[in-house]
Amino acid sequence: MLWIISNRLPFSVQLQEDNIVLKPSVGGLATGLHAVHDSQPFQWVGWPGIARDKIKDSDWDSLHDVLAKKAAIPVALTSQDIERYYHGYANSTLWPLSHYFLEKTKQYEDTWQAYVDVNKKFFDVLCRHIQPNDTVWVHDYQLMLLPALLRQTFPQLKIGYFHHIPFPSFELFRTLTHKKELLEGLLGADLIGFHTYDYVRHFMSSVMRILQLDRHLFTLPYQQRTVTVDAFPMGIDVQHFSSTKITPKKSIYKMILSIDRLDYSKGIPERLLGYEHFLQHHPEFHGNVNLKLMIAPSREVMDSYDQLKSLIEQKVAEINGKYGSQSWMPIWYLYQSFPQEDLIPLYQSADVMLVTPLRDGMNLVAKEYLASRHDGKGVLVLSETAGASHELSEALRINPFDVEAIGNAIAEALTMTESEKKRRHHAMMQRIQRTNVHYWVVNFLERLSHQRIDDSSIATLTFRPLKEIIPAWKKARKPLFIFDYDGTLLPIQSRPDDAQPTQKVYELLKRLSGTPSSSVAIVSGRDGKQLKQWFGHRPLFLAGNHGRTIRDPQGHEEKFGSPLPWKKDVLRILQRYMDEMPGSLIEEKTGGIAFHYRLCEPDMVAIRKGDILHTLETLKSRTTMQIMLGHKVIEIKDPSVDKGLAVRRIVEKVQPDFVLIAGDDETDELMFSALPNAHTIHVGQGKSHATYHVDSVEDLSTFLSSLFLK
Ligand code: GDG
């Protein structure tokens, strides 16, 4: 079964006397999904548009029944939920920030808490209905936490998420106090869609910087899954808009049309200034042009919207007062919303359509205008900061903050030749016809259904359950535990020097090496000296520099490997890169060199890393050195030692009857493959040859401690 989840159901519910009246809302999503309903039935879950405390229990029950007939399930939200979650966190924090209005972005803990609670309310409703193998498609910024909530309880669920508004650049997104939770919420999905590649890029950049994940083209390996992120520009039902016949207009005026919801992101005051500029510089159009300014009421209870309305009305009055005459009004202003059907004749009579938002996720009105004006005789003036401008490059594209550019574009549109209008219209129509709303829905759902099949790294399918280690452990008389250090015994720190062992690590190691017959080894890329400083007083095997030195529990140390003639040259090269890459640092060890770039800007790393590797490879061809990639680190080391050889040497000495190895990065894979009979555990994300897996250092520690529980 397919489930569509959105803040609002595609109906507005009204109580008229004792009757429940459903009015279908004809948004792009509702019409688009209508098209797939026949081939793929689905259920819709969302808020029905009426607060739970404003409706009697018996009416709520009847509403349930009425909606059930429409394959819809209501989520009960109280007036307080709507105030704090909808008007609060969704529309006073996420909405302004995503549209680049930092000064309007409010961040309060109580609205955030309401956002968390309402996402849970949606989750609770879904839990009562969905099956583990269903497909769920979550819509928009009001429900960014829902994918992760679903994933925790239903690991096999196919989860898609589509973000209808812009995803802001990292510089803005980073200012959110709960940015981490929001990103982690979205990453519960298998497929995350945006309208444009710019939003994909912004999202990826935030994920890489805030969650320190690596991207591979359009995918992110995350918690043993692969999350795909891509652009799916939303289309319209072209057929619906273009099938209405155009009736020849009677008006003597050239008509300029503007249709928006009341919102500061729509750039209405700037548009009016642009129109004023046009009137000022083109007196020849006075008396025969008319701007029809239609604004649909929206979020009126919010102060900033009320102020915007006053500002717009003041400007309209000013322009009409200044340029109008007894027989001519430059602007006709309507503050009302209309059913979509009524918009079509308006679109058809407009010679120029002004769509100049300061920011807009997509803007479907621009596409609807082109489809309705199918005679090709209209001109679209479109903001370059609307998502739609990526596809509609033949529109007259303007910077919506540039009042003069808007004025000039109006003049250009009104004087454009008919053949030029048709040429532009034809090119845009071809595109919007192909990528219509049916294509958008089908394409997204198809990608989602293939996603989990392609994903061969699903932990639950490839790793064995940890409990399978227990029988062998119970029989063990001479166990050996082998651990990598960074990322395995302790979470990775931003700077290598910050990774001091904690009391908890010492206690765990003490417990594991507590009986005379058990041994513990730490096998690390870190310098042997550093390991001795931290663990020298404990009876452990310490293999430093990938096994160049191995110290036994009695304190005897053996050295392996060859001289490092290349060290000076590599240092010189890396020092040059370090100067060019703020945040990078070089760790010089007796057995090699590590170049850390965890604190560097990810885009810079993406460009420079290939260059560094290429330079090192060139040097490698002339000498004997090994280049290895760890977690945000390039290691250059002696090829005659590695962690695989080190663990074999330790096993030879101990002769254990049970070996458990845990490690987190690529260098640890050598330990896993060196001892095929060992119980190998991979810590964290990404693929591995280990047999078992834990999500985190914390989980490994918990598992190891559990071995000693009676
Ligand atoms: C979000 C993003 C993105 C019907 N009556 C009126 C009216 N309609 C219909 C239009 C059109 C839709 O509403 C408005 O289109 P938008 O593109 O602005 O969509 P929203 O749902 O408001 O916004 C936006 C969209 O999601 C889809 O992903 O494009 O960027 O913010 O279908 O026919 N529209 C207006 N007045 C009416 O009286 N303005």
Boltz pocket constraint, residues with backbone or C-beta under 6 A from the ligand:
constraints:
  - pocket:
      binder: B
      contacts: [[A, 26], [A, 27], [A, 28], [A, 164], [A, 165], [A, 234], [A, 259], [A, 260], [A, 261], [A, 294], [A, 295], [A, 296], [A, 336], [A, 337], [A, 338], [A, 339], [A, 340], [A, 343], [A, 360], [A, 361], [A, 362], [A, 363], [A, 364], [A, 365], [A, 368]]
      max_distance: 6.0
